[in-house]
Amino acid sequence: MNPINVYNGLQEFLGVGGVVLFVIMIVTFALWTFILERFAYYLFAHKPTKARLKNEWEARTDKTSWRAHAVRDEMVSQVKERTDTNVGIIKTLVALLPLLGLLGTVTGMIEVFDVMALSGSSNARLMAGGVFKATIPTMAGMTAALSGLYFSTVLPRWSTRETARFSDELQVG
C-alpha cells in the first residue's frame, strides 16, 4: 500500500464528491477522535478516579449525616460527569453526518440542473456526472454515521452502568 497512491485516491474521491465530502471527512475524524477519547478514559483514567474517590469516602469517619450524604452524592456526580463527557457530542455528530450527506445530494442535484439549463436539454450523459456526484456524499455520510452509531448507544449505557456501580460501592453507615 503505497502512501502516494492512497493520497491520490483520496484526492480523487474528494474531488468527485465535492466540498461536502471534505466536510464529512472532517466531521468523521472528529467523531472518531471523541470515540477514541472515551475508550482512553475507560482504559486509563476511570479506575484511578473511582479508586481515589472511594478512598476519600472510606477515609471519612462520618458516613450517616446529611453532609456525608451530600458528599457522597457529589462523588457520584463526579463519576457521572466524567463518564458522560463527550457522549452528547458523539450523538450529535452521528446525527449530523447523514444530514451532511443529504446536503451533498442537494448540491449534486443542483449541478445536474445547472447542466440541464446550460445545455438546454436533458442529455443523460451530461446529467450522469451530477447524479454520481450527488450519490457519493450521501453514501459517505450514511457510512460514517453508521460507523459511530453503535458507540452513540453503547457509551451512554456504559456511563449509566459505571455510575450505578460506583454508587453501590460507596457504603452508607
C-alpha positions in Angstrom: 0.0 0.0 0.0 1.9 3.0 -1.3 1.1 6.2 0.6 1.3 8.2 -2.6 -1.4 6.0 -4.2 -3.6 6.3 -1.1 -3.2 10.1 -1.1 -4.0 10.3 -4.8 -7.0 8.1 -4.4 -8.3 10.1 -1.5 -7.9 13.3 -3.5 -9.7 11.8 -6.5 -12.6 10.6 -4.2 -12.9 14.0 -2.5 -12.8 15.7 -5.9 -15.7 13.6 -7.2 -17.8 14.2 -4.1 -17.2 17.9 -3.8 -16.7 20.2 -0.9 -19.4 18.5 1.2 -17.4 15.3 1.1 -14.4 17.1 2.7 -16.7 18.4 5.5 -18.0 14.8 6.0 -14.4 13.6 6.3 -13.5 16.3 8.9 -16.7 15.5 11.0 -15.9 11.8 10.8 -12.4 12.4 12.1 -13.8 14.5 14.9 -16.4 11.7 15.7 -13.7 9.1 15.9 -11.5 11.3 18.0 -14.2 11.7 20.6 -15.0 7.9 20.5 -11.3 7.0 21.0 -11.1 9.6 23.8 -13.9 7.8 25.6 -12.1 4.5 25.2 -8.9 6.0 26.5 -10.8 7.4 29.5 -12.3 4.0 30.4 -8.9 2.2 29.9 -6.6 4.6 31.7 -8.5 7.2 33.9 -11.7 5.7 35.1 -10.4 3.1 37.6 -8.0 5.5 39.2 -10.7 8.2 39.5 -13.1 5.7 41.1 -10.4 4.4 43.4 -9.4 7.9 44.5 -13.0 8.9 45.3 -13.7 5.6 47.0 -10.6 6.1 49.2 -11.8 9.6 50.1 -15.2 8.1 51.1 -13.6 5.3 53.1 -11.4 7.8 55.0 -14.4 9.7 56.2 -15.5 8.9 59.8 -18.9 10.4 59.4 -21.0 8.5 56.7 -24.5 8.9 58.0 -25.1 12.7 58.4 -26.8 14.9 55.9 -23.5 16.4 55.0 -22.0 12.9 54.4 -24.8 12.1 52.0 -24.3 15.3 50.2 -20.5 14.5 49.8 -21.4 11.0 48.6 -23.9 12.4 46.0 -21.2 14.9 44.9 -18.7 12.0 44.4 -21.3 10.0 42.4 -22.0 13.1 40.3 -18.2 13.5 39.6 -18.1 9.9 38.2 -21.3 10.5 36.2 -19.9 13.8 34.8 -16.6 12.2 33.8 -18.3 9.1 32.2 -20.8 11.3 30.3 -18.1 13.7 28.9 -18.3 14.0 25.1 -21.2 11.4 24.8 -23.6 14.2 23.7 -21.1 15.4 21.1 -20.8 11.9 19.7 -24.5 11.6 19.4 -24.7 15.0 17.7 -22.0 14.1 15.2 -23.7 10.8 14.4 -27.0 12.7 13.7 -25.2 15.4 11.7 -23.4 13.1 9.3 -26.5 11.9 7.3 -27.6 15.5 7.1 -24.3 16.5 5.6 -24.7 13.6 3.1 -28.1 15.0 2.1 -26.5 18.4 1.7 -24.1 16.7 -0.8 -27.1 15.2 -2.6 -28.7 18.6 -2.9 -25.5 20.2 -4.2 -25.0 17.4 -6.7 -28.6 17.7 -7.9 -28.1 21.5 -8.3 -25.2 20.6 -10.6 -27.5 18.4 -12.6 -30.0 21.2 -13.0 -27.2 23.6 -14.0 -26.0 21.2 -16.7 -29.6 20.8 -18.0 -30.0 24.6 -18.0 -26.7 25.2 -19.8 -27.1 22.5 -22.4 -30.8 23.2 -23.0 -31.6 19.5 -22.9 -31.9 16.6 -20.6 -29.0 14.6 -22.0 -28.5 11.6 -19.8 -24.7 11.6 -20.2 -24.5 15.2 -19.1 -26.7 14.5 -16.1 -24.9 11.4 -15.0 -21.9 13.3 -13.6 -24.1 15.3 -11.3 -26.1 12.3 -10.2 -22.9 10.5 -9.4 -21.6 13.5 -7.6 -24.9 13.5 -5.6 -24.7 9.9 -4.5 -21.1 9.9 -3.2 -21.7 12.3 -0.3 -24.9 10.5 0.6 -23.2 7.2 0.8 -20.2 8.7 2.7 -22.5 10.4 5.2 -24.5 7.3 5.9 -21.5 5.1 6.2 -19.7 7.5 8.6 -22.9 7.8 10.7 -23.2 4.0 10.8 -19.6 3.7 12.0 -20.4 5.7 15.1 -24.0 4.7 15.7 -23.0 1.7 17.8 -20.9 3.8 20.1 -23.5 6.5 20.4 -25.8 3.9 22.0 -23.2 1.9 24.0 -21.4 4.8 25.6 -24.4 6.2 27.5 -25.2 2.7 28.8 -21.6 2.3 30.0 -21.9 5.7 31.7 -25.1 4.7 33.5 -23.7 1.3 34.5 -20.4 2.7 35.8 -22.2 5.4 37.8 -24.6 2.9 39.3 -21.7 0.6 40.2 -19.8 3.4 41.9 -22.9 4.5 43.8 -23.3 0.9 45.0 -19.7 0.7 46.1 -20.0 3.7 48.4 -21.5 2.2 51.6 -23.5 4.4 53.8 -23.4 3.8 57.5 
